Amino acid sequence: MQNNFLDTAIEYLKGVGPKRAALLKGEIGVHTFGELLQNFPFRYIDKSRIHKISEITSDLAYVQLKGTISNLKVIGKPRAQRLTAIVTDESGSLELVWFKGFKWLEGKFKPGVEYIVFGKPALFNNKYNIAHPEVDLPDAENESMSKVLQGHYSCTEKLRTRGLSSRNISKLMRTLLLKAEGRIDETLSPTIINKLGLLSREEAFHNIHFPQNQSLLHKAQARLKFEELFFIQLRLLKQKAGRQEEIEGHSFKSVGRYTHEFYKQHLTFELTGAQKRVIREIRSDLGSDKQMNRLLQGDVGSGKTLVALMSMLIALDNDFQACMMAPTEILASQHYATISNMTAPLDIRVELLTGSTRAARRKQLHEDLLNGKLQLLIGTHALLEEQVKFKNLGLVVIDEQHRFGVAQRARLYYKNIVPPHILVMTATPIPRTLAMTLYGDLDFSVIDELPPGRKPVKTYHFFDSKRLRLFGFMKEQIAKGRQVYVVYPLIHESEKLDLKDLMDGYESISRAFPLPDYPISIVHGKLKQEAKDYEMQRFIKGETKIMVATTVIEVGVDIPNASVMVIENAERFGLSQLHQLRGRVGRGVEQSYCILMSDVKLSAEARTRLKTMTDTTDGFLIAETDLRLRGPGDLAGTQQSGILDLKIANLLRDEKILKYARDLATEILEKDPALSSPGNKILNQRIQALNKYQPDWGSIS
C-alpha cells in the first residue's frame, strides 16, 4: 500500500522530458505524477457539439467550430504585432486573432484541411472574432475527447508558448491515467467508502479529469473534496490527542491570593458573561495535567487582555512565572503599562523587555528571570532570544499571534523543561470553517460580547467631494476635547506614491488645521523608531490633536480620548484591516466615529467592503464577508500554514463536507485513538505519508 508510483518525477512521463518538466515545476509547481493528478481542471466545457459560424451569438460563452483556416497575416508594428486568420465553414467565416506567442503558428495550417477551433467569441466592430483559440486536427483522439465534458487547466503564457496549453496538459493527463491504471492506492477504508457511497480513488481521478457525464463529475468532486478535508481534520485531531497524551503539562491546582485579591478588591467593573465563560475554560485546562494550547479569539475591545492577565495570575498563584509576547514595541509597552497599573496593589514584579531595552537593564532582567524574582515579563520578539531563560515558566500568552511566524513561536515552547501552557490571542475574527481548519488542533475560546457601557462606533462613508464637511466635523470633535486619527494606506509596491499621498494629505490638513490651535503628529514607515515613538507619545499625552499616519497604528494602540478615525482611500484597504483600524477608536465612554473616505469610482468588491463596514460592527460577520470576497488564502496569517493549500475543496462552499469530515474523524479517533485496528490501518498509513511532507508545528499553534 501507499506505493511510490505517484512520487515518480514528472520528467519520466511520456511527452514531458527535462525541459517541459522544468517548466511544469517552475510555472505550476508540478514535480511528480501525483502532483500532476492533483492539478485539477478549473472548469468543464461540453464539447460534444460543433457549432456553425452562422449560429454564433453573444449568449454563447464558448463555441466549437469545424472549418478550413486561411489568410494568415501578421499585422502591426514590431512591438504591437498580432497574427490574424480566417476560419470558414459552410455557413460563413470568422476572424481568429493571436496577440502573443504566435511565431510557432506561422506555416502550421494547411490549405483545404479542416480543423477543430475552440474559443470564446467576442464582438468587435460589429463582427465576431475569437482571440487565442485552441486549434486541432480532428483526429481520432480529439473526436473521442469531444464526446465528454472537457476539463480546462490553468496554464501560464510561458506554458502555452512552449507547447503546454490546457489541451496539451489534458493529453499528458490521459497518458498518466493510462499508465496509472491499477496503481493508484486507496486511502479511505471500505467502511467509509460504503457508508458514504463514494467512488474509489482511482475512479475519482479518472472522472475529475475526463468525466463521462455530469453525475460522475459531481461524484468525483465529492470524493476528492471529502478525502482532502477528512485527512486535514484527522491529522489535526490526532496530533492534538497525541500531544495531550504524550506531553505532560504543569498542573495549576490552586487559585490563590493574587487571583482572589485582584478579582474581589481591585477589579473595578463586572466581567462580561463571555469573559467569565472563557476564564472557566482556561482554568479547567490549567488545572488538568495536560498542556494547554488554546486560541482566544475576541473582537477589538472585548477584554482579551484582562482574561490573559487573570490566566497569568493563576500561574503566579502556583509559583510559576508567566510571559506575554506582542508584535510591536508600542503594543508591548501598552500591555506593560496596563498590566503594571492593574497589578500595582498586588506587589507583583512586572517588567518590559524589547529591542530598545539597554544592555545593563537587560542583564539585570536576565538574572532576575533565572532566580525567579521576576514573575511576569512582557515583551516583543526580544523574548525569543536564547539568553532569555526562566526559572519556572508556566504560561505563555502570545498576542496578535498571526504576526509571528510559527517557527518563532515554537521557540517559546522550549523555554522550560516541561512545556509551558500556551494561550494565543487574536483580535482578527476568524470564520468558523477557517478556524476549524487552520486551528483545528487547538482548543478554541471566543469572547463574543463587548464590555457594558461601550458604544458601538458609528461608521460613515463619504466621497472626496464631502471633504469640507469632514474637516468641519473634525473641528467640532477637537473643540469637545477629542483627538482624531487620519490614516493613509501603505501598499509596498507603491511606497513612493504612498508617502506622497501621506505628505500631500498632511499638507492639506496642516492648511485646514493651522497651528497653534491644531498641533499635528505624523507617523510613517520611513521614520526611525525613536521619531515614531516620540510622535506617538505626543499624541498619547494629548499634546497633538491629530495623528496623520500610515497603517502602523493598526494593532493595539489604546488611546481612549481618540474618538474619530478617518480612513483615506478606504477602497484600498481589506475588510479586516478596516475593522482593525476602526477598533482603535471607541475605547472611551464618548461616542466614537469612523469615516471612510473614497473616490466616487469604486469596483463592486470595494463597494461591498465599504457597505459592510457601514452596516455592521460585528467582527465575525465582517470575517465571513471577507472570506466570501477573498477566499481563505488571503486572510490574515493563513499564508504561514500549508494546511490551507487546498487542491479542490473550498472552505466557503464546502462547509457541510468539512463539518461532516470533522465529525467522522472525531468519531473514529474516540473509538481508536492510535488508528491501530485493521479497518483503520489504511488511514494511519495515509497520515504517515502526509506527515512526511508537512512538519508538525501544531504543538505551538
C-alpha positions as CSV (number, residue, x, y, z in Angstrom):
1,M,0.0,0.0,0.0
2,Q,1.0,3.7,-0.4
3,N,3.5,2.7,-3.2
4,N,5.9,5.3,-4.7
5,F,4.4,5.3,-8.2
6,L,2.7,8.8,-7.7
7,D,6.1,10.1,-6.3
8,T,7.8,9.5,-9.7
9,A,9.4,12.6,-11.1
10,I,7.3,14.3,-13.8
11,E,10.1,14.2,-16.4
12,Y,9.6,10.4,-16.7
13,L,6.1,10.8,-18.1
14,K,6.0,10.2,-21.8
15,G,5.7,13.6,-23.6
16,V,7.4,15.6,-20.8
17,G,11.2,15.2,-20.6
18,P,13.6,17.5,-18.8
19,K,12.7,20.9,-20.5
20,R,9.0,20.6,-20.1
21,A,9.5,19.2,-16.5
22,A,11.4,22.4,-15.6
23,L,8.5,24.5,-17.0
24,L,5.8,22.5,-15.1
25,K,7.8,22.8,-11.9
26,G,8.5,26.5,-12.3
27,E,5.1,27.6,-13.6
28,I,2.5,25.5,-11.8
29,G,4.5,23.6,-9.1
30,V,4.1,20.1,-10.6
31,H,7.1,17.9,-9.7
32,T,5.6,14.4,-9.6
33,F,3.0,12.2,-11.2
34,G,0.8,12.7,-8.0
35,E,1.1,16.5,-8.3
36,L,0.0,16.4,-11.9
37,L,-3.0,14.2,-11.0
38,Q,-3.9,16.8,-8.4
39,N,-3.7,19.7,-10.9
40,F,-7.5,19.7,-11.3
41,P,-9.4,21.4,-14.1
42,F,-10.9,24.8,-13.1
43,R,-13.9,24.5,-15.4
44,Y,-15.5,22.0,-17.8
45,I,-16.9,22.5,-21.2
46,D,-19.3,20.3,-23.1
47,K,-17.5,19.7,-26.5
48,S,-20.0,17.2,-27.8
49,R,-21.5,19.9,-30.1
50,I,-20.0,21.5,-33.2
51,H,-21.5,25.0,-33.9
52,K,-21.9,26.6,-37.3
53,I,-20.3,30.0,-37.6
54,S,-23.8,31.5,-38.5
55,E,-25.1,30.3,-35.1
56,I,-22.7,32.4,-33.0
57,T,-24.5,34.9,-30.7
58,S,-23.2,37.0,-27.8
59,D,-25.1,34.5,-25.4
60,L,-22.6,31.7,-26.2
61,A,-19.7,31.6,-23.7
62,Y,-17.6,29.2,-25.8
63,V,-18.0,27.6,-29.2
64,Q,-16.5,24.7,-31.1
65,L,-16.3,25.1,-34.9
66,K,-15.1,22.9,-37.7
67,G,-13.6,24.5,-40.8
68,T,-10.7,25.4,-43.0
69,I,-8.1,28.1,-42.0
70,S,-6.7,30.6,-44.5
71,N,-5.5,34.2,-44.9
72,L,-2.8,34.2,-42.2
73,K,-1.4,37.7,-41.8
74,V,0.9,39.4,-39.3
75,I,-0.4,42.9,-38.7
76,G,1.0,45.9,-36.8
77,K,4.4,47.4,-35.8
78,P,7.1,45.1,-34.4
79,R,6.3,45.8,-30.7
80,A,2.5,45.6,-31.2
81,Q,2.1,42.8,-33.8
82,R,-0.8,40.3,-34.0
83,L,-1.5,37.3,-36.2
84,T,-4.9,37.0,-37.9
85,A,-6.5,34.2,-39.8
86,I,-10.0,33.3,-41.2
87,V,-11.8,30.1,-40.3
88,T,-14.6,29.2,-42.8
89,D,-17.4,26.6,-42.8
90,E,-20.4,26.1,-45.0
91,S,-22.4,28.8,-43.1
92,G,-19.8,31.6,-43.1
93,S,-16.4,32.9,-41.9
94,L,-14.9,34.4,-38.7
95,E,-11.6,36.0,-37.8
96,L,-9.1,34.3,-35.4
97,V,-6.5,36.5,-33.7
98,W,-3.4,35.9,-31.7
99,F,-1.7,38.8,-29.8
100,K,1.2,36.8,-28.2
101,G,3.3,33.8,-28.9
102,F,2.2,33.2,-32.4
103,K,5.6,32.6,-34.2
104,W,5.2,28.9,-34.0
105,L,1.8,29.1,-35.7
106,E,3.0,30.6,-38.9
107,G,3.0,27.9,-41.6
108,K,1.2,25.4,-39.4
109,F,-2.2,25.5,-41.1
110,K,-2.5,23.6,-44.4
111,P,-4.9,24.9,-47.1
112,G,-8.1,22.8,-47.6
113,V,-7.7,20.9,-44.3
114,E,-10.5,21.0,-41.8
115,Y,-9.5,21.9,-38.2
116,I,-11.5,22.0,-34.9
117,V,-11.4,25.5,-33.5
118,F,-12.5,26.2,-29.9
119,G,-12.7,29.5,-28.1
120,K,-14.7,32.4,-26.7
121,P,-16.4,34.6,-29.4
122,A,-16.2,38.4,-28.9
123,L,-17.9,41.2,-30.8
124,F,-15.5,43.7,-32.3
125,N,-16.6,46.4,-34.9
126,N,-19.9,44.5,-35.3
127,K,-18.1,41.3,-36.2
128,Y,-17.4,38.2,-34.1
129,N,-13.8,37.1,-33.6
130,I,-12.0,34.5,-31.4
131,A,-8.8,35.6,-29.6
132,H,-6.2,32.9,-28.9
133,P,-8.4,29.9,-29.9
134,E,-7.4,26.3,-29.5
135,V,-6.9,24.7,-32.9
136,D,-6.5,20.9,-33.5
137,L,-6.8,18.4,-36.3
138,P,-10.0,16.3,-35.9
139,D,-8.0,13.1,-35.3
140,A,-9.5,10.0,-33.5
141,E,-8.3,11.2,-30.1
142,N,-9.8,14.6,-30.4
143,E,-13.0,13.1,-31.7
144,S,-13.2,10.8,-28.7
145,M,-12.3,13.7,-26.3
146,S,-15.1,15.8,-27.8
147,K,-17.7,13.2,-26.7
148,V,-17.1,14.0,-23.0
149,L,-17.1,17.1,-20.7
150,Q,-13.6,18.5,-21.3
151,G,-11.6,19.9,-18.4
152,H,-9.7,23.2,-18.8
153,Y,-6.5,23.6,-16.9
154,S,-4.8,26.8,-15.6
155,C,-1.7,27.5,-17.7
156,T,0.5,30.5,-18.0
157,E,1.6,32.3,-21.1
158,K,5.0,30.7,-20.8
159,L,3.5,27.2,-20.8
160,R,1.2,28.0,-23.8
161,T,4.1,29.3,-25.9
162,R,6.2,26.2,-25.1
163,G,3.5,23.8,-26.2
164,L,1.8,23.2,-22.8
165,S,-1.6,24.6,-23.4
166,S,-4.6,23.4,-21.5
167,R,-5.2,20.9,-24.3
168,N,-1.7,19.6,-24.1
169,I,-1.9,19.2,-20.3
170,S,-5.1,17.3,-20.9
171,K,-3.2,14.9,-23.2
172,L,-0.4,14.4,-20.6
173,M,-3.2,13.6,-18.1
174,R,-4.6,11.0,-20.4
175,T,-1.2,9.4,-20.8
176,L,-0.7,9.4,-17.0
177,L,-4.1,7.9,-16.2
178,L,-3.4,5.0,-18.7
179,K,0.0,4.4,-17.1
180,A,-1.5,4.7,-13.6
181,E,-4.2,2.0,-14.1
182,G,-4.3,-0.3,-11.1
183,R,-1.5,1.7,-9.4
184,I,-3.5,4.5,-7.6
185,D,-3.7,3.3,-4.0
186,E,-6.9,3.7,-2.0
187,T,-6.6,6.0,1.1
188,L,-10.1,5.5,2.7
189,S,-11.3,2.4,4.4
190,P,-14.0,0.2,2.8
191,T,-16.3,1.1,5.8
192,I,-16.1,4.9,4.9
193,I,-16.4,4.3,1.2
194,N,-19.5,2.1,1.6
195,K,-21.1,4.3,4.3
196,L,-20.8,7.4,2.2
197,G,-21.3,5.8,-1.2
198,L,-18.0,7.2,-2.6
199,L,-16.2,6.4,-5.8
200,S,-12.9,4.6,-5.4
201,R,-9.8,7.0,-5.5
202,E,-8.8,5.7,-9.0
203,E,-12.4,6.2,-10.4
204,A,-12.5,9.7,-8.8
205,F,-9.2,10.7,-10.5
206,H,-10.5,9.4,-13.9
207,N,-13.8,11.2,-13.6
208,I,-12.4,14.5,-12.4
209,H,-10.2,14.8,-15.4
210,F,-12.3,13.0,-18.1
211,P,-15.9,12.8,-16.8
212,Q,-18.3,10.8,-18.9
213,N,-21.2,12.8,-17.6
214,Q,-22.2,15.5,-15.1
215,S,-23.3,13.0,-12.5
216,L,-19.9,11.2,-12.4
217,L,-18.1,14.6,-12.3
218,H,-20.1,15.5,-9.2
219,K,-19.3,12.2,-7.6
220,A,-15.6,12.5,-8.3
221,Q,-15.6,16.1,-6.9
222,A,-17.4,14.9,-3.7
223,R,-15.0,12.0,-3.2
224,L,-11.8,14.1,-3.6
225,K,-13.2,17.1,-1.5
226,F,-14.2,14.8,1.3
227,E,-10.8,13.0,1.2
228,E,-8.9,16.3,1.3
229,L,-10.9,17.8,4.2
230,F,-11.1,14.5,6.1
231,F,-7.4,13.9,6.3
232,I,-6.7,17.5,7.4
233,Q,-9.1,17.0,10.3
234,L,-8.0,13.5,11.1
235,R,-4.3,14.7,11.2
236,L,-5.0,17.7,13.3
237,L,-7.2,15.9,15.8
238,K,-4.7,13.0,16.1
239,Q,-1.9,15.5,16.7
240,K,-4.0,17.2,19.4
241,A,-4.9,13.8,21.1
242,G,-1.2,12.7,20.8
243,R,0.0,15.9,22.3
244,Q,-2.4,15.7,25.2
245,E,-1.4,12.1,25.8
246,E,2.3,12.4,25.5
247,I,3.1,16.0,26.6
248,E,2.9,16.5,30.3
249,G,1.7,19.9,31.4
250,H,2.1,21.9,34.6
251,S,-0.9,21.4,36.8
252,F,-2.1,24.7,38.4
253,K,-4.1,23.1,41.3
254,S,-5.0,26.3,43.2
255,V,-6.5,29.7,42.6
256,G,-4.7,31.7,45.3
257,R,-4.1,35.1,46.8
258,Y,-3.2,37.0,43.6
259,T,-6.3,36.0,41.7
260,H,-8.7,36.3,44.6
261,E,-7.4,39.6,45.8
262,F,-7.3,41.1,42.3
263,Y,-10.9,39.9,41.4
264,K,-12.5,40.8,44.7
265,Q,-10.7,44.0,45.7
266,H,-9.1,45.6,42.6
267,L,-11.4,44.9,39.7
268,T,-13.5,48.0,39.4
269,F,-16.1,46.6,36.9
270,E,-18.1,43.5,36.3
271,L,-16.7,40.9,33.9
272,T,-18.9,40.1,30.9
273,G,-20.6,36.7,30.7
274,A,-18.3,35.8,27.8
275,Q,-15.2,36.7,29.8
276,K,-16.3,34.6,32.7
277,R,-17.0,31.6,30.4
278,V,-13.6,31.9,28.8
279,I,-11.8,32.2,32.1
280,R,-13.6,29.0,33.3
281,E,-12.4,27.2,30.1
282,I,-8.8,28.3,30.6
283,R,-9.0,27.5,34.4
284,S,-10.2,23.9,33.5
285,D,-7.2,23.5,31.1
286,L,-4.7,24.8,33.6
287,G,-5.9,22.6,36.4
288,S,-5.6,19.4,34.3
289,D,-2.2,17.6,34.0
290,K,-2.2,18.3,30.2
291,Q,-0.5,21.2,28.4
292,M,-2.9,23.9,27.3
293,N,-2.9,25.0,23.7
294,R,-5.8,27.4,23.4
295,L,-6.7,30.1,20.9
296,L,-8.6,33.0,22.4
297,Q,-10.5,35.0,19.8
298,G,-12.2,38.2,20.7
299,D,-13.2,41.3,18.7
300,V,-11.4,44.6,19.2
301,G,-12.1,45.9,22.7
302,S,-13.8,42.8,24.0
303,G,-11.4,42.5,27.0
304,K,-8.9,39.8,26.0
305,T,-6.0,41.4,27.9
306,L,-7.9,41.2,31.2
307,V,-8.6,37.5,30.5
308,A,-4.9,37.0,29.8
309,L,-3.9,38.8,33.0
310,M,-6.2,36.6,35.1
311,S,-4.8,33.5,33.5
312,M,-1.3,34.7,34.3
313,L,-2.2,35.4,37.9
314,I,-3.3,31.8,38.3
315,A,0.2,30.8,37.1
316,L,1.8,33.1,39.7
317,D,-0.5,31.7,42.4
318,N,1.1,28.3,41.7
319,D,4.7,29.7,42.0
320,F,5.2,29.8,38.2
321,Q,6.4,32.7,36.0
322,A,4.4,34.0,33.0
323,C,5.2,36.0,29.9
324,M,3.3,37.8,27.3
325,M,4.6,38.5,23.7
326,A,3.3,41.3,21.5
327,P,4.3,42.0,17.9
328,T,5.3,45.7,18.3
329,E,7.1,47.8,20.9
330,I,4.1,50.2,21.1
331,L,1.7,47.3,21.8
332,A,4.2,45.6,24.3
333,S,4.7,49.0,26.1
334,Q,0.9,49.5,26.3
335,H,0.3,46.0,27.7
336,Y,3.1,46.7,30.2
337,A,1.5,50.0,31.3
338,T,-2.0,48.4,31.6
339,I,-0.9,45.3,33.4
340,S,1.5,47.2,35.8
341,N,-1.2,49.6,36.7
342,M,-3.8,46.8,37.3
343,T,-1.4,44.7,39.4
344,A,0.2,47.6,41.3
345,P,-1.6,46.8,44.6
346,L,-0.7,43.1,44.4
347,D,3.1,43.5,44.9
348,I,3.9,41.6,41.7
349,R,7.2,42.2,39.8
350,V,6.3,43.0,36.2
351,E,8.9,44.1,33.7
352,L,9.2,45.0,30.0
353,L,11.8,43.6,27.5
354,T,12.0,44.9,24.0
355,G,14.7,45.6,21.4
356,S,15.1,49.1,22.9
357,T,16.0,47.8,26.4
358,R,19.5,48.9,27.3
359,A,22.2,46.2,27.8
360,A,22.7,46.8,31.6
361,R,19.0,46.7,32.2
362,R,18.7,43.6,30.0
363,K,21.4,41.8,32.0
364,Q,19.5,42.5,35.3
365,L,16.3,41.2,33.8
366,H,18.0,38.0,32.6
367,E,19.4,37.4,36.1
368,D,16.0,38.1,37.8
369,L,14.2,35.7,35.4
370,L,16.6,32.9,36.3
371,N,16.5,33.4,40.0
372,G,12.7,33.8,40.0
373,K,12.5,37.3,41.4
374,L,10.9,38.5,38.1
375,Q,7.4,37.0,37.9
376,L,5.7,38.5,34.9
377,L,7.6,39.5,31.7
378,I,6.0,41.4,28.8
379,G,7.9,41.9,25.6
380,T,8.4,41.7,21.8
381,H,10.4,39.3,19.7
382,A,13.2,40.0,22.3
383,L,11.6,37.3,24.5
384,L,12.7,34.7,21.9
385,E,16.4,35.4,22.3
386,E,18.4,32.4,23.5
387,Q,19.8,34.2,26.6
388,V,16.2,34.9,27.9
389,K,15.9,31.9,30.3
390,F,13.2,31.5,33.0
391,K,13.4,29.7,36.4
392,N,10.0,28.2,36.0
393,L,7.9,29.4,33.1
394,G,4.3,28.2,33.4
395,L,2.3,30.2,30.9
396,V,3.0,32.0,27.7
397,V,0.5,34.4,26.2
398,I,1.0,35.4,22.5
399,D,-1.0,38.4,21.4
400,E,-1.9,39.1,17.8
401,Q,-0.5,35.6,17.0
402,H,-0.8,35.9,13.2
403,R,2.1,38.4,13.3
404,F,4.6,35.8,14.4
405,G,6.0,33.0,12.3
406,V,5.2,29.5,13.5
407,A,8.9,28.6,14.0
408,Q,9.4,31.8,16.0
409,R,6.5,30.9,18.3
410,A,7.9,27.4,18.7
411,R,11.0,28.9,20.5
412,L,8.9,29.9,23.5
413,Y,7.7,26.3,23.7
414,Y,11.3,25.2,24.7
415,K,11.9,27.8,27.4
416,N,11.1,25.2,30.0
417,I,11.8,21.5,30.6
418,V,8.1,20.9,30.9
419,P,6.5,22.9,28.1
420,P,4.5,25.9,29.4
421,H,0.8,26.3,28.8
422,I,0.1,28.4,25.6
423,L,-2.6,30.9,25.2
424,V,-2.7,32.6,21.8
425,M,-4.9,35.6,21.2
426,T,-6.2,37.3,18.1
427,A,-8.5,40.3,17.5
428,T,-8.9,39.3,13.9
429,P,-12.2,37.3,14.0
430,I,-11.8,34.0,12.1
431,P,-14.8,32.4,10.3
432,R,-15.7,29.0,11.9
433,T,-14.7,27.0,8.8
434,L,-11.3,28.7,8.6
435,A,-10.8,28.3,12.4
436,M,-11.8,24.6,12.2
437,T,-9.1,24.0,9.5
438,L,-6.3,26.4,10.4
439,Y,-6.5,25.9,14.2
440,G,-8.2,22.5,14.2
441,D,-5.7,21.1,16.7
442,L,-6.2,23.9,19.3
443,D,-9.0,24.4,21.8
444,F,-11.0,27.4,20.9
445,S,-12.5,30.2,23.1
446,V,-14.4,33.2,21.8
447,I,-15.3,36.4,23.7
448,D,-18.4,37.4,21.7
449,E,-19.6,40.2,24.0
450,L,-18.4,43.8,24.5
451,P,-18.0,45.3,28.0
452,P,-21.1,47.2,29.2
453,G,-21.2,50.9,28.5
454,R,-19.1,50.6,25.3
455,K,-21.0,52.4,22.5
456,P,-20.7,50.9,19.0
457,V,-18.6,53.1,16.7
458,K,-20.7,55.0,14.2
459,T,-19.4,54.4,10.7
460,Y,-20.0,56.6,7.6
461,H,-18.8,56.5,4.0
462,F,-18.1,59.9,2.3
463,F,-16.8,60.6,-1.2
464,D,-13.9,63.1,-1.6
465,S,-16.4,65.8,-2.5
466,K,-17.6,65.9,1.1
467,R,-14.1,66.8,2.4
468,L,-15.1,70.3,3.7
469,R,-17.9,68.7,5.7
470,L,-15.4,66.2,7.1
471,F,-13.0,69.0,8.2
472,G,-15.9,70.8,9.9
473,F,-16.8,67.6,11.8
474,M,-13.2,67.1,12.9
475,K,-13.0,70.6,14.2
476,E,-16.3,70.1,16.2
477,Q,-14.8,66.9,17.8
478,I,-11.5,68.6,18.6
479,A,-13.4,71.5,20.2
480,K,-15.0,68.9,22.5
481,G,-11.5,67.8,23.6
482,R,-11.3,64.7,21.4
483,Q,-8.4,63.6,19.2
484,V,-8.5,62.4,15.6
485,Y,-6.6,59.8,13.6
486,V,-6.2,60.3,9.8
487,V,-4.9,57.1,8.2
488,Y,-3.5,56.5,4.7
489,P,-2.9,53.1,3.0
490,L,0.5,51.6,2.7
491,I,1.0,49.2,-0.2
492,H,4.6,48.2,-0.6
493,E,4.6,48.1,-4.4
494,S,4.0,51.8,-4.5
495,E,5.9,53.1,-1.4
496,K,6.9,56.4,-3.0
497,L,3.3,57.1,-4.2
498,D,2.0,56.2,-0.7
499,L,4.5,58.5,1.0
500,K,3.5,61.3,-1.5
501,D,-0.2,60.7,-0.7
502,L,0.6,60.9,3.0
503,M,2.7,64.1,2.7
504,D,0.1,65.7,0.4
505,G,-2.6,64.8,2.9
506,Y,-0.5,66.1,5.8
507,E,0.0,69.5,4.0
508,S,-3.8,69.9,3.2
509,I,-4.7,69.0,6.8
510,S,-2.0,71.5,8.1
511,R,-3.6,74.2,5.9
512,A,-7.1,73.4,7.2
513,F,-5.9,72.9,10.8
514,P,-3.3,75.6,11.4
515,L,-1.0,75.9,14.5
516,P,-1.2,76.8,17.3
517,D,-4.8,75.6,17.7
518,Y,-4.3,72.2,16.0
519,P,-0.9,70.6,16.7
520,I,-0.4,67.5,14.4
521,S,1.7,64.3,14.7
522,I,2.8,62.4,11.7
523,V,3.9,58.7,11.7
524,H,5.0,56.6,8.8
525,G,7.3,53.6,8.0
526,K,10.2,55.8,6.8
527,L,10.6,57.4,10.3
528,K,13.2,56.0,12.7
529,Q,11.8,54.1,15.7
530,E,12.7,56.9,18.1
531,A,10.9,59.5,16.0
532,K,7.8,57.2,15.7
533,D,7.8,56.7,19.5
534,Y,8.2,60.4,20.1
535,E,5.3,61.4,17.8
536,M,3.2,58.6,19.3
537,Q,3.9,59.7,22.9
538,R,2.9,63.3,22.0
539,F,-0.4,62.1,20.7
540,I,-1.0,59.7,23.7
541,K,-0.3,62.6,26.1
542,G,-2.8,64.8,24.2
543,E,-0.1,67.3,23.1
544,T,-1.2,66.9,19.5
545,K,-4.8,66.8,18.4
546,I,-4.5,65.0,15.0
547,M,-2.4,61.9,14.2
548,V,-1.7,61.6,10.4
549,A,-0.3,58.0,9.8
550,T,0.0,55.0,7.6
551,T,-1.3,51.7,9.0
552,V,1.5,51.5,11.6
553,I,-1.3,52.2,14.2
554,E,-3.4,49.2,13.1
555,V,-2.5,47.0,16.0
556,G,-3.1,47.6,19.6
557,V,-2.7,51.4,20.3
558,D,-5.2,52.3,23.0
559,I,-6.0,56.0,23.4
560,P,-9.4,56.4,25.0
561,N,-9.5,60.1,24.1
562,A,-9.1,59.4,20.3
563,S,-12.7,59.2,19.1
564,V,-12.5,59.8,15.4
565,M,-10.9,57.6,12.8
566,V,-10.7,59.0,9.3
567,I,-9.5,56.4,6.7
568,E,-8.3,57.9,3.4
569,N,-8.6,55.9,0.2
570,A,-10.6,53.4,2.2
571,E,-11.3,51.4,-1.0
572,R,-7.6,50.3,-1.0
573,F,-7.9,48.5,2.4
574,G,-9.0,45.0,3.0
575,L,-12.1,44.4,5.3
576,S,-10.1,43.0,8.2
577,Q,-7.7,46.0,8.1
578,L,-10.6,48.4,8.0
579,H,-12.1,46.6,11.0
580,Q,-8.8,46.7,12.9
581,L,-8.3,50.4,12.2
582,R,-11.9,51.2,13.4
583,G,-11.1,49.3,16.6
584,R,-8.5,52.0,17.5
585,V,-11.4,54.3,18.5
586,G,-14.4,53.5,20.7
587,R,-12.2,52.8,23.7
588,G,-13.5,55.6,25.9
589,V,-17.0,56.4,27.2
590,E,-17.7,59.1,24.5
591,Q,-19.4,58.3,21.2
592,S,-16.8,57.4,18.5
593,Y,-16.8,57.7,14.7
594,C,-15.2,56.1,11.8
595,I,-15.2,58.0,8.5
596,L,-14.4,56.1,5.3
597,M,-13.2,58.4,2.5
598,S,-13.1,57.2,-1.1
599,D,-13.2,58.1,-4.7
600,V,-16.6,58.0,-6.5
601,K,-15.3,55.3,-8.9
602,L,-15.4,52.0,-7.0
603,S,-15.2,48.4,-8.0
604,A,-18.2,46.2,-7.0
605,E,-16.0,44.5,-4.4
606,A,-14.8,47.8,-2.9
607,R,-18.4,48.9,-2.7
608,T,-19.3,45.7,-0.8
609,R,-16.4,46.2,1.6
610,L,-17.4,49.8,2.5
611,K,-21.1,48.9,2.8
612,T,-20.3,46.0,5.1
613,M,-18.3,48.4,7.3
614,T,-21.2,51.0,7.5
615,D,-23.8,48.2,8.1
616,T,-22.2,46.3,11.0
617,T,-19.5,46.4,13.7
618,D,-19.7,42.6,14.3
619,G,-16.2,41.3,13.6
620,F,-17.5,37.8,12.9
621,L,-19.9,38.9,10.3
622,I,-17.1,41.0,8.7
623,A,-14.8,38.0,8.7
624,E,-17.5,35.9,6.9
625,T,-17.9,38.6,4.2
626,D,-14.1,38.8,3.9
627,L,-13.8,35.0,3.4
628,R,-16.5,35.2,0.7
629,L,-14.8,38.1,-1.1
630,R,-11.2,36.9,-0.9
631,G,-11.1,33.3,-0.1
632,P,-9.1,31.8,2.8
633,G,-5.6,32.1,1.3
634,D,-5.6,35.9,1.8
635,L,-7.0,36.2,5.3
636,A,-4.5,37.4,7.9
637,G,-2.0,34.9,8.9
638,T,-3.1,32.0,6.8
639,Q,-0.2,32.1,4.4
640,Q,2.1,30.6,7.0
641,S,0.1,27.4,7.1
642,G,0.5,24.7,4.4
643,I,-2.9,23.4,5.7
644,L,-4.7,25.9,3.5
645,D,-3.1,24.9,0.3
646,L,-6.3,23.2,-0.7
647,K,-6.3,21.4,-4.1
648,I,-10.0,21.0,-4.7
649,A,-12.1,21.8,-1.5
650,N,-13.3,25.3,-0.9
651,L,-13.9,26.3,2.8
652,L,-16.8,28.5,2.0
653,R,-18.7,26.3,-0.5
654,D,-17.9,23.0,1.2
655,E,-18.7,23.9,4.8
656,K,-21.1,20.9,5.1
657,I,-18.5,18.5,3.9
658,L,-15.9,20.0,6.3
659,K,-18.2,19.6,9.3
660,Y,-19.1,16.1,8.4
661,A,-15.4,15.2,7.8
662,R,-14.5,16.6,11.3
663,D,-17.4,14.8,13.0
664,L,-16.4,11.5,11.3
665,A,-12.7,12.0,12.2
666,T,-13.7,12.7,15.9
667,E,-15.9,9.6,16.0
668,I,-13.1,7.3,14.6
669,L,-10.4,8.7,17.0
670,E,-12.7,8.3,20.0
671,K,-13.0,4.6,19.3
672,D,-9.4,4.0,18.0
673,P,-7.1,6.9,19.1
674,A,-4.0,5.2,17.6
675,L,-5.8,4.1,14.4
676,S,-4.3,0.7,15.0
677,S,-7.4,-1.5,14.2
678,P,-7.2,-3.4,10.9
679,G,-10.0,-1.3,9.5
680,N,-8.2,2.0,10.3
681,K,-4.7,0.9,9.3
682,I,-5.2,2.4,5.8
683,L,-6.0,5.8,7.4
684,N,-2.9,5.7,9.6
685,Q,-0.7,4.9,6.6
686,R,-2.1,7.9,4.7
687,I,-1.5,10.2,7.7
688,Q,2.1,9.0,7.9
689,A,2.6,9.7,4.2
690,L,1.2,13.2,4.7
691,N,3.4,13.8,7.7
692,K,6.5,13.2,5.6
693,Y,5.7,16.5,3.7
694,Q,4.4,18.7,6.5
695,P,6.2,19.4,9.8
696,D,4.1,19.4,12.9
697,W,4.1,22.9,14.2
698,G,0.6,22.2,15.7
699,S,2.1,21.9,19.2
700,I,2.7,25.7,19.3
701,S,-0.4,26.8,17.4
